[in-house]
Amino acid sequence: MKAQLFIILFSLIAGANLVSAQLARHGEIYSYSSNQDNLVGFTMPILGNYPNTTVGVGANTIVAPDAAPTGATSVNASTDSDFKGTFVANTTTGAVRVTNAHPAGTYTVTVKAFDAGGMTASRTFTLTVVNGIICTGTIQFTVGADVGVGSFNNPFAVAIGDFNNDGNQDFATANNTGDTVSIRLGNGVGGFSGTTNVSTGVSSSPISVAIGDFNNDGKQDFASANLNSGTIAIRLGDGAGNFSGTTNLSMGLGSSPRSVAIGDFNNDGKQDFASANNGLNTVSIRLGDGAGGFSGTTNVGTGNGPFNIAIGDFNNDGNQDFATANPSVDTVSIRLGDGLGGFSGTTNASVGDDPRAVALGDFNNDGNQDFATANFGSSTVSIRLGDGLGNFSGTTNVLVGSGPRSVAIGNFNNDGNLDFASANANPDTVSIGLGNGSGGFGGITNVIVGDNPGGIAIGDFNSDGKQDFASSNFLAATVSIRLGGCSIRSRADFDGDGRTDVSVFRPSEGRWYLNRSTAGFSVISWGLSADVLIPGDFDGDGKADTAVFRADSDPVNPDFYILNSNGFTLRGASWGVPADVPNVRDYDGDGKDDVAVFRPSDSTWYVLKSSGGTTVAPFGLTGDIPVAGDYDGDGKANLAIFRPGSNTWYIARATGVPAQNFDAIPFGALGDILVPADYDGDNRDDVAVFRPSNGTWYIRKSTNGGFVFIPFGVSSDVPVPGDYDGDGSDDVAVYRNGTWYVNRSTSGLLITSFGLGPDKPIPRQYVP
């Protein structure tokens, strides 16, 4: 047997007959504290090694050690308060289950094993949470289910967990009038089921719910703040979606706790909780014993009427602090933890009118925690920036929908800058504010949800790498599930609603006729009969601009004429030579389409980048057809050509010299019309053709390389693919002498008349 090296440090506490010890073995730390009588013959828990792990934002994963624990009665996993997902650790296997990992960042996760005698062992690993593919278009939310939680239950708050340990995200709601917490189990594709309603006590009126693992058994539990009974209910999960227990801990007479949050305030690896006591102007701190019990009498003073609480680390000392939203005095109270369960400080930061909720994040990317409040009275979200010492400043108040009750932090467009979502009670909406990484927010989008939303939580319910949200709708007794997506600047979207517009250009008049899906009918005079149409979003406002390429305007340099939708300002550019083929796309990933041409005479691409500079890249042969598009989903168009002689697509990779780094994909036949587009909604263009000879679309899906064919059209039809229903997937569609036939991927068949026979359908201009 290989010898084992131990370093043992003992200390005797005078008069207490108590021995404490710390041991180190092969990088593993052990701690022990016991009466001297128990010291002889003590055993030590042992943990295996954990691999460093990378996971996507909002995703779930399991981190397994190289050996199961021995001598452990329970195991816990934790990290710093920046992380907003959840952990549970399996005592038998040692595996750590990560649910709803966010926000992006690098976290040191500590796994701690406990034995019956007080000995602990710890291991650490690095969890790296990465953003998904950046949405360079328009974020969108599609309607999932509105999930019932029982008639007259009136859910006020919602939280995300994984209650049956199946790797799919579930939710729990605090049902204010039903005296229950509803548990609904997710199926991993956006659906939820179940009828479990867990009692929180007679006349308890739960108004907040938080997820933890209070007995360190690897199964998620919950705590609810019960407004009427003045208690915090603790219910222990069985890992199958069921909960038991009757523990209701009093927060004091007249306490009226309105919010509960989970933390580890004394750094012992066992979960504690904090409750915001609206009636006593305090926060109660109760310390967990790792077996489901809580003790202590600490009550920390706050501003008047604390309504909501969030846990953070505002002075970067590694100890957990808290913030409360105080609506009666329009402040947020900041109290700093000492790492032993105590809190101090008197900081009260001013915010907007009637703040009902507070959420934490790093909005200006300086490494210090900031906060956002949902201000019911002023219909704003206040942003206050932290200095890393526990102080906050700023006056930013972002206008949202009427009566926001709660706010949550996410990153909906995967750009690395934190965004927010607020649940607005009166117009039944959720406002999405996109962060710019400097503490500012814009691009407010209002998403319709159920009646009278009160709570909001962010997750990834369909496991697609895009953040979704759930809102608890008080009067509807439902939870609205809205699934996040990205519309990559839908083709011919002239009103910026994420949907392709039925639209035509009439050469005889030089006019664009637009039947905009949200903004209605419009006519724009722009161009001449011989011009090549090049619609695109050149100003980056999310709306297509009217634009043409005029090859004969100059015998040497043809001209691009662009009428920006933002202010209807004119932009002109002389670029290329008359025989060039324009191929407008966003080549530099800045959200703006670039002026670009492919020159058949020398098989070279010439790109005038909107971000500055030019690209000149040989790629292709004489006779090739340019088919640039974002085939790899990185937000930047790839140089690409189709070679008719071999019916092969050549797609340059994002890095390296295009002529040396490309993918060759044989696909198509003589006479096919090239129709590349994103048919499967994964933010990557798919190789595709329309075959007039049989009226069939042939699509090679980028998600898995699979092949599909869709009979839709006749030989004389003009293919006009686009996202006509705004679901993030391009639709198969054709134009037939003034009539549009659209096979919408979500909304079904659309047949509409718009245009005259000789008109040019504008969506056709996006494909060769």
N, C-alpha and C positions, 0 to 999 in steps of 0.2 A: 504494500500500500504506500502511495506517495505521501511523504510528510506534509502536514498542513501547518502554515505559519499563522499565528494569532498574535495580535497586539491588543492587550487588555488594559483598560484604564478603570480602576476602581476608585470610588469615593464613598466615604462613610459620613452620613449626616448625623452630627452629634446629637445625642439624646433621642434620636428617632429610630435607632436600630434599623436604618434603611440603607441598603446598598444599591448604587447605580453603577452601570458598567457600559462601556462602549468597546466593541471589538471590530477589527478589520481583518477580513480574510479574502485574499485574491480579488481585491477591489470591491467586495461586498461589505456593506456597513451593517453592523448589528447593534441594537441598543437593548438594555435590560434595566429594569428597576423593580426591586422586590424587597420584602423583609428578609433579613439574614437567614432565618430559619428555612426559607424556600430556595436558597441559593445552591445548596448541594444537590447535584444531580439534575440541574436544569438542562433543557434541550434548546436547540436553536433552530428556527425556521430557515430554510435555504431556498433561494430563488434561482432559476436559470437565467441565461442571458437573453436579452431582447434585441432584435434587429432594428436598426434605424429604418423608418418607414415614411413613405410619401403617399399622400392621399389628396384627392381633389376637394375643392371647396364644396361643402354641403354633403359630401359623400360619407359612407360608412365603411369600416374595415375592421379586421381582427389582426392584432399583433400577437403572435405566439412565441413563447420562449423556446430555447433549445432543450429545456428539461422542465418537467412538472415540479411544482413546489413540494417540499417535504417539511413536515413538522409545522405546517401552517394551519391555523383555524379560520383565518380570513385574510383576504388580499384586497388592497385598495390601489387605485391609480389616480394621479392628479397632476396638474401642471399650473402655470401661472394664470392669473385672472383675465389675461387678454383672450384666452381661449374660451369660446362660447358654446362649444359642443359638450357632449357628455362622455364619461368613461364608466365602464364597469369591468371588474376583473374576476375571472373564474377561479375559485379557490382550489379546485381539483386540478385543472390544467394550467393555471397561471395566465391563460390567454386574456388579453385586454381588448374589449370590444369598444370601438370608437363610433359614436353616432353623431351625424350632422356636424362634421368637422368644419369649423369656421371661427374667425376669418383666416385669410391666407397669412402665413407666417411660419416661423420655426420655433418649436416648443420643446423644452426638455420635460419629458414625462417621467415622473417618479412612481415606481411600483413598490409598494410596501406590504410585506407579509407580517402577520401577527400570530403569536402562539398564545396558548391559554395562560402561560405564566408571566406575560408581559414583554417577552423578547420580540424584537422586530428585526427584519432584514429588508434592505432596499436595493433596488436596481434602477437604472435610468436608461432611457433611449430617446432619440431625437425623432419627433414627429414633424414632418414638413408638410404643410397644407398649401397647395398650389391652386391658383386660379385656372379656370378652364379657358376655352378659346375666346378671345376678345370679340365682343359684338361691335363691329364697326358700323352697323346699321342702326335699326330702331329696336329697342327692347319691347317686348310685348308679352301679355299674359293671356293665355287661353283659359276658357272656363272649364274647370274640372267639375267634380260633383259638389253640391251643397249637401253636406252630410248631417243628417238629423242626430240630435243628442237626447231626444225625448221631449214630448209636448210639455210646455210650461216650465222647462228646466232653465231657460234664460241663461245661457253661458256668457260669462263676463270676461273670462281669460282663457288662453290656450297655450299649451306648451308641447314641445316635440320630444319624443323619446323612442325607444325600441323596447317595448314591454314584453314581447314574446321571443326576443333574441333570434329573430329570423333574418336580420340584416336589412329589414325594410323599416322606414320611419313611420311611427304611429303618432297619435296625438291624444292629449288629455285636456278636458275643459273643466273649469270651475263653474258649476251651475248654481247661480246665486239664489234662485227661488226653489230649486229642486233639492237642496241639501245633499248634493252628490257631486262626484267627479266622474265624468263620462270618459271611457277608454274606447278608442276606435283604432283598429289595427290596419296598417297599410299593406298593400299588395306589391309595392315597389314600382307600379306603373301609374300611380296617381289616384288609385281607388282606395276606399276605406270601408270597413265593415265591422259588425259587432253590435252588441246591445248592452255591454257591461256598464253599469252605473254603480259606483262605489259610494256608500253612505259616508258622510263626514260628520254625522251627528244630527240629532233632532234640532230644528230651528237654528242650524249653524250658519247658513247663508255663506257658503264659500265664495270668495271673490277673486282669489289668486291661487295659482298652482305652480309648483316648481318640482323638477325632477332630480333625483339623486340616488345614491345607494347607501342607505343609512346603516345597514348591518353587514356591509362588505361581503355579500354572498354572490356577487356577480349578476344580480337581478335588480332591475330598476324599481325604485320606490317613488312615492310622491309625498309632498307636503302641501297642505292647503291652508290659506289664511281665511278664517271663518269670522266674518264681520259681526254677526249678531251674538254669537256665543263667546266672542273674545278669546278664541283658541287657535292653536295651530294643530291641525290633524296630521298624524303620521300614519301612512298606510304602506305596508311592505308587500312588494311584488313577489310572485312565484316563478317569474320567467316564462310564463305561459299566457300572460295577459290578465291574470287575476290578482286581486289585492285583498289583504286581510289586516286585522288589527282594529283596535278601538281607542288607541292613544290620542287624546286631545289635551294639549298642554295649554294651561291658562296663561295669557299674557297680562292678566290683571283686570280688575273691575273697571269697566268703562274704557277698555283699551281699543276696541273696534279695529283690530288689525286689518289692513287693506291690502297688504302685499307681503310676500315671503320670498326670500332668496337663499340659495345654498352657497356655503363657502367653507373654508377651513381657517378659522380665525386664530387658533392657537398652534397651528403648524404641527399637529400631531398625526396627520394622515387620516383623520376621521372627520367625516362631514358634519358641519354645524349648520345652524340656520339663523337668519336675522328676520325679524318681522317689523314692519312699519306700522306703529300703533297710532292711528289717526286721532283717537280720543284722548291720548295721554301726551302727545307731542314727543314721543320717544321711539327708539328702536330697541327691541329686546334681542339680546344675544344669548343663544342657548347652545351649549357645547355638546357634541355627540360623543358617545362612548364606543362607536363602531359596532354596536350590537342592536341598534335601533332605538336606544334610549338617549335622552337629552337632559341636561341639568344646567344650573346656574341661575343667577338673579340679576345679571347685568342689564341695566336699562340706560341707554345713551340719549341725552337730550338732543332734539333737532328743532328746526323751525316749526311753526304752528301747522298742525294738521297734516303730517306726512301721509302721502297717498300711495307712493310707489318707491321701491328700493332697488338699487343695482350695486353689485360688488365689483370693485376694481382695485388698482394699485396706483394711486394718484401721485405719490412721491417717490416711486421707483425704489422702495426699500425692501421689496420682496414680501412685505406683510400686506394682508388684505385690508382694504378700506371700504367705505360704503358712501353712497350718495342717495339722498331722498328728494323726491319732488314734493314741494309744499304748496298746494294750490291757493290756500287762503292768504298767503303772504308773497306769492309770486317769486319764490326762491328755490334753490337747490342747496341742501345742507351737505357739506363735505366733512366727513369724520375719518380720521386717520388711525389705523390699527397699529398696535404695538407687537403683534405676533404672539401674544399671550392670551388673547381674548378681550383685551381692553381697547378703548377708543377715546380719542381726545380731539380737541379743536373746536372752533366756533365759526368757521367759514360758512357763509351763506351767500351764494352767487345769485344775482338777480337774473331773471329770465322773463319770458312773455307772460301774458295774463292767464292765470288759472292753469298752471302746469299739472297735468294728471299723470304723467309717466316720464321716466328718465331711462336712457339707454346709453351705453358707452362704446367708444371706438376711437381710432386715431385718424381724424379727418384731414389733418394736414401733413401726415406722414413724417412727423418729427420724432416718433418713438415715445411720445407722451400721450396718456389717455385723455381724451376729450369727452364731452357729453352732449346729448341732444335731449330736449324735452318736448313733449306734445302738449301744446297750450290750448286747452279747450275754449277759453274765453276769447282769445285773439285769433284763433284758427291759424296758428303758425307753429313751426318747429324752431325752437331756439338752439343755436349752435354756440357752444362755449369751449374755448381751446385751453387745454392744460399746459402748464409750464414744467411739469415733472417734479414740482416741489409741493403740490397740493393746492395750487392757486389756479384760478380760471379767469379768462378775460374774453372780450368780444361783445359785439352787439348784433350779430347776425340773427335775423328772424325770417325764416322762409315761409312764405304764404302757401298753405295747403288747403284741402277741403274743409268744410265747416265742421267745427266741433271735434278736433282730434282727441281721442281718449288714450291712445297708446302709440308707441313708436318702437321700431325694431331696426337693427342695423344689418345690412347685407352688402353684396357686391353683384348687382343684377346684370351688369354688362361685362363683368370679368376683366375690367381694365386695371385692377389693382387699387382703385380708389373707392373708399367705402361710400355706400349710398344709404338712404333711409326709406322706410315705409311707415306711414302713419294711418291708423284706422280712424276714419272720420264718421262720427255717429249720425249726423243729420242728413247728409246727402247719400249715405250708404255707399261710400267709396273708400278705397285705399289709395293714398297719394304716394307716388314713387318719386323721390328726389335723387338725382344723380350727382355724386360728388366729383369735384375737379381735382382732388388731392391737395388743395391748398386751404381747405376749410370752407369753400363755397359750394353751393348746390344749385342746380338748374335742371332744365328739362323735365319739369313736373308733369307726370302722367297720372290721371285719375282712373282707377280700375273699379268697375262696379262689382259690389259684393251683396250679401244678404242684408236684411233689415236691421239697422241699428248696430253696426259693428262696434265692439268694445275692446277686444284684445287682438293681438297679431303676433305671429311667430313665423320665422323663416326657416325653410329646409329645402331638401331636394327630394320630392315625393315620388318622382318618376325616374330617378337615377340617371338623368341625362346630362349631368354636369352643369346645369343652369338652375339658379336658385328660384324657388317657388315660395308662395306664402299661404298661410292659413289665417283666416279671420273668424273670430267667434262673434256670432250675430245675436245680440241679446233678445230682440223681439221675435226673430225668426226661429229661434231655438235650433240653429244650424251652425255649421262651420263651413265657410266657403273656401274651397281649394282652387287656387289660381296657379297655373303652371307657367313658369317663365320660359321665354324663348327669345329669339333674335331674328328680326326681319332684316336681311342684309340689303337695305335700301331697295325695296321691291322695284322691279322694273316698271318704268312708266308710272311711278307713283307721284302724281303732281300735287297732291295735297298732304303728303307726309303721314298718312294714316296706316302705313304698312301694307297697303293693298294696291295691286296693279290696277290702273284705271283703264277702262275701255276708252280708246282714243285713236284718232286718225289724223293724217296730214293730207290736205287736199291740194295737190300740185297746181291745179288750174287757178287756185286763189292764193296760194302761198300761206295758207292758214292751218293752224292746229286746232282741231275740235276735240275738246276734253270732256268726257263724262266722268267727272271725279267722284269717287265712291263716297266721300264725305262732304266735300265742299260744293258739289253740284257742277252744273254745266258751265263751260268757259270756252271762249274763242280767243286765240292769240295769232295775230298776223306776224309771221316770222319765217323768212326764207323764200327761195325761188323754186320753180318747178324742177330744175335739174339738180338741186342741192341734195347731198347725202344727209339723211337725218342721223344725228348723234345725240339723242337725249341722254342726260346723265346728271348726277348731283355734283356740279362743279363748285358750288359754294358751301357744301357741307351742312345744309340746313335740314337734311332729311327729305327734301322734295326734289323731284326731277326738274331740271331746267330745259327749256326749249333751246335747241342748239343745232347748227348745221355745219357741214364741211363743204366749201365751195371750191372745187378744183380748178375752175376756169377763171377765178377772180384775178389771178396774176399768172403770167406765163412762167414764172420761176417759182414763186412761193404761194401755195394755196392758203386760204384763210379759214379759220374756225370762227364762227359767229355764235356767241353764247349770250342768252338773255337769262340772267340769274333770277330765280324765283324770289330770292331775298332782296326786296326793294326794286325788282325789275331793272337792275342795272346792266348795262351792256359791257361785255368783255370780248375783246378780239385777240386773236393770236395767229400770226403767220408761221406756219410750221409744216415742213415736209415739201414734197414736190407733187405736181399734178397727178402723177400715176400712182401715188401712194394710196393704201387702203387704211382709212381711219379705224382704230380699234380702242375706243374710249373705255377705260376701266380705272380702278383705284390701285395703282401699282406701288404706292409708297405707304399704304395703310393709314392715311391720315383722315379718312372719312370723306375725302373729296375725290371725285373722278378727275383723271389726268388727261390732258391732250396727248394723243399718241397715234402713231401710224406704223404700219408694216410696209416696207418697200420691196415689192417683188423683184425689182431689178437686181438688188444685191442681197436679198433675203435678210434684211436687217431691220430691227425695231428701233424706233426713235421716240423716246418718251420725255415730255416736258412735265416734270413733277410739280404738283401744286405746293409741295413742301419746300421746293427750291432745288435747283440743279436739273440735270438731264441724265438720261440713260440711253446709251447707244449699244445695242447688243445684237450681233449676228446670231440668228437662229432660224433655220428653215432652208428651203430651196425654192428656186423659181417654180411657180405653179402651185405652191402650198397656199392653203387658206388659213388666215389668222383666226384663232379661237381662244383668245386670252380669257382667263377666268380664275377664280379663287378655288383651285382644285384641292388644296391641302388645308383650307380652313384657317389660315393664319391672318386673315384680314387683308392680304395683299394679293393682287392678281398675278398669276403665273403666266409667263410667256408660253404660248402654246400654238401649234399649227396642226392642220389636218392635211395629209398627203393623199390626194385622190388616187394616184396610181396604185398604192398599196392599201388604201382604206385604213390608214394608221394615224392615230393621234400621237403627237409628240408633245409632252408637257414638261417644261423646264422646272427643276426643283428650286426651292426657295434659296438655297445656298450654292455657291460654286459658279463656275462659268456655265451658262445655259447650254452651250453647244456640247459640253462634256458631261453635264449632270442632268439627265432627263429620264422620263419614263415613256416607253413606247407601248401603246395600247391598240392592237388591231380591233377595229370596231366600225361596222358599216359596210355599205355596198354601193356600187355604181348607181347614181341617181338619187341617193339619199340626200335629205336636207339636214344640215347640222343644227341641233337644238340643245346645246349644253345649258344646263340650269340646275338648281338645287331642288330636285324632286323629292328627296327623302328628309329634308329639313335639318340636315346636320351641319349647315353653314359651309358646305363644300359643294362646288359645282360637280355635276355628274356628266360623264360622257354619254351623249344621247343623239339619236337620229330619228327623223320622221321619214317614212318610206312611202312616197306618193303612190307607188304601184299597188299597194294593198291597204293604204290608209292606216298604217300601224306605226306606233311609237316604240322604239327599242331603247331601253335605258339600262346603263350599267351603274348600279348604286354604289356610291362612294362609302357607304357605311360598312359594307361587307364584301364588295366586289360582285354581289349577286346580279343576276340578269332578269329584267322584267320586260314584257311587251304588252302594249295597251292598244287595241284597235280603237281608233277614234279619228274619224275624218275620211275624206275622199281625195282622189288624186289631184283635184284642182284647188284644194284648200291651201291657205297660207297659214303655217304654224305660228302661233303667238303665245308661247309659254309665259307664265307669270304667276305671281301669288295673288290671285283675285279674291281670296277669302281671308287673307291676312293671318294664316296659321303658321307661317314660317316655312312652308313647303311650296315650291312652284307647282302650278297646275298645268296639265295637258290642255291645250286650247287651240282652236282654229278659227280663222276669219274666212267667211264665204260670201262674197258679193254683198257686203253690208250687214251680214248677220254673224254674230259671235256665238260660238259653241264652246263652253268652258266646262271641263270635267273637274270641278272643284274638289280638292282632297278632303275637305271637311264638310262643306255646305252642299255638296251634290251638284247636279247638272244645272248650268245656267245657259239660257238661250235668250239673247237680246239683240235687237236691231239698232245699229249705230254706224252711220257712214254710208257712202255710195260706192258703187262697184269699183271705180278707178282709184278710190282713196287708198293711201298707204297706212295700214295699221301700225301704230307707233311701237307696240311691244315687239313687233317683228324685227325692229331695227337693232335689237339687243343680241340677235343671233346672226351668223353669217348668211 
